[in-house]
Amino acid sequence: MAGKVEQKRKELTRRLIDIGEARIAAGGIEQIKARDLAKEAGCATGAIYNVFGDLNDLIMAVNGRTFIRLGAHVTAAVDKQKGDDPVETLIIMSHAYLNFAQQNTPAWRTLFDLEMSTDQNVPQWYLAELEKLLSIIATPLTRIFPEMTREDIMLMTRGLFSSVHGIVLLGLEKRISAVPTTKLEKMITLILRNLAK
């Protein structure tokens, strides 16, 4: 009996994540409403909270999938690289990041729209997925700056990610301080080509 209950719980968990992922892809974090999710999943609203502590936990599960897709997208772009210049690798990664954000804007935005901070008890698996993404950036940086300590490389990694993310975010939101979206790749390339000089 316990096995059937656990199986139903797993099925509901997967179904809710699938529905949440589709809703976020269609319209962002605002599309995650308990009553609508329950209706689509064919369960009581309270059943959602039997498998997730709250809706943030469900959104984190969806974000976990988005992290994996983003990492795969960036890695696939790097795998096509001709040569192994680490600066070019960073440029390819950054362009792939921009491309993913353009093609998956609601899901990409949800990675950052979810209200949480390092002061909260963020699940270890979530932090691990984020670290996997950052380690992709750290690898070419280690080659560009071999004299840097691991701690400094990780600071540089986060700084570089924040810079590229800021360019992409401002550009996609068409903020007054941004450049047109058609020039975002060029802007990123100019910055990164001059990084190691």
N, C-alpha and C positions, 0 to 999 in steps of 0.2 A: 504493500500500500504506500509506504513511504517513498518507494521508487517512482511510483506514478505521480505523486504529488510533486516530487522534485523535477520530474520530466516536464510536467505542466508548467511549473515555475520557470524552467529554462526556456520553454517554448514562448511563454508570455514575455519574458525578458527580451528574447531575440526579436519577437514581433514588435514590441514597443520601440526597440532601437531602430528596426527597419522603418517603422512609421515615422519616428522622430527624425531619422536621417532624410527621408523623402520630404517631410514638412520643412525642415531647415533648408534643404536644397532649393525648395520652391520659394521660400520667403523669409528665411532667417530665423533667429531665435524667438521672435515674436509669435511664430507659428506653434510654439510649444505651449499648449493649454491642456490641462488635465482632462477636462470633460471631453474635448474633441478627440484627444488621444484614446481615451477609454471607449468612446463610441466607435472609432475606427478599428480598434483592437478587439471589439466585442467583449469587453470586460467591464466590471464595475470600476468607478473612479478610484475607490479605495484599494482595488487590486494593484494599481500602479505603485502604491506606497508599500505594498507587500514585497515588491521586488526592487524598488529604488527608494532610498531614504527620502528623496525629494526630487523635484523636476531638474534641479541642477545636476544630480547624479545621472539622470538620463541624458542630459545634454553633454556631460563629460564622456559618457559612453559613445555618443555620436562623434564627439570631438576626437576620441581615441581612433575611430575609423578614419577621420579626416587627416589626422597626423600621419597615419600609415599611408594613405593615398598621396599626401603631399610628399612624404619621403620617397615613395616609389617614383613619383613624377620627376623629382629632382635627380634621383639616382639614374633613371632612364636617360635623362638628358645628358648627364655626365658620361654615361656609358657610350654615347655616340661621339664623344669628343675625339678629334684627331690630335695626336700629340699628348703631352702630359704637363704642359705649362700650368703651374698652380694658380697663377693670376687668371688665365683663361678659364680654368675650372671654376673659380669663384664667379666669373662673369656668366658662364653657362648656368651655374646654380641660381644666380640672382635672376636671370632672364626666365628660368623655369619657374621660379617662385612667383614672379610677376604673371607669367602665363597661367599658372594654376589659380592665382587670385582673380584674374580676369574671367577665367572659364567657370570658376566655382565660387563666385563672390559671396553669396549668403553663407555657405558652409565655412569658407575661409574667415569671414567676419566673425562668425560664431566662436571660432577659436579664441578670439580676443574680447568678444562682447560678453562672455560669461563672467559674471561678477565673482571673482575670487582673487586672493592675493597670497603671498608667501606667509602671511600671518595666520591663514586658515590651515586646517588639517587637510591638505590636498593629498589624494590617494597616491601611493608610491608608484603604481602602474602608470598613472597620468604623467608624473614627473619623469619616469623612465622613457616614455614616448617622446616627451619634449627633448630630453637629453640625447636621444637617438638622432633627432633632427639636427641638434646643435653640433653633434660629433661629425656630421657630414661636412659642416663648414670648417671645423677645427682641423681636419686632415690637411687641406691645402695650405691653411695658415701656418701650420707647423713646418711645412716645407719652405714657405716664404720667409719665416722668422725662426730659423732653427736654434737661435741663441736664447729665445724666450723660454721662461719657465712654463710648466703646464698651467699653473694658476693664471699667468699673464695671457697665455693663449686662450684660456676659457673666457677671460674678461674681454679680450679682443674679439672673440667669437660672438659673444653677446652684444658687444658694441657694433660690430659689423651687421649682425642680424637686425638690430634695432634701427640702424641707418637705412638699410635696404627696405625694411618693413615700413619705415616712415615715408620714404620716397613713394613706395607703392600705394600706401594708404592715402596720402595726400593727393597723389595723382588720380587714383580711382574715384576719390570723392570730389575731384575737380575743385579743390580748395584754391583760394586766391594765391597762396604761396607756392602752389605746385606748378610743374610744367605740363604741357598737354600730354595726354596718354601716348600719343605717337612718338614722343621724345623721351619717354621713361627709360627705355632700353639704352638709348644713347647716354643719358645722364648717369645711369648706373655704370655703364662701361667706362666713361670718363673718370669717374671716382675710383673705380677699382683698378684701372690701368695705372693710375698715379699713386696707388696705395703703397707700393713697395719701392718707390723711387727714393 
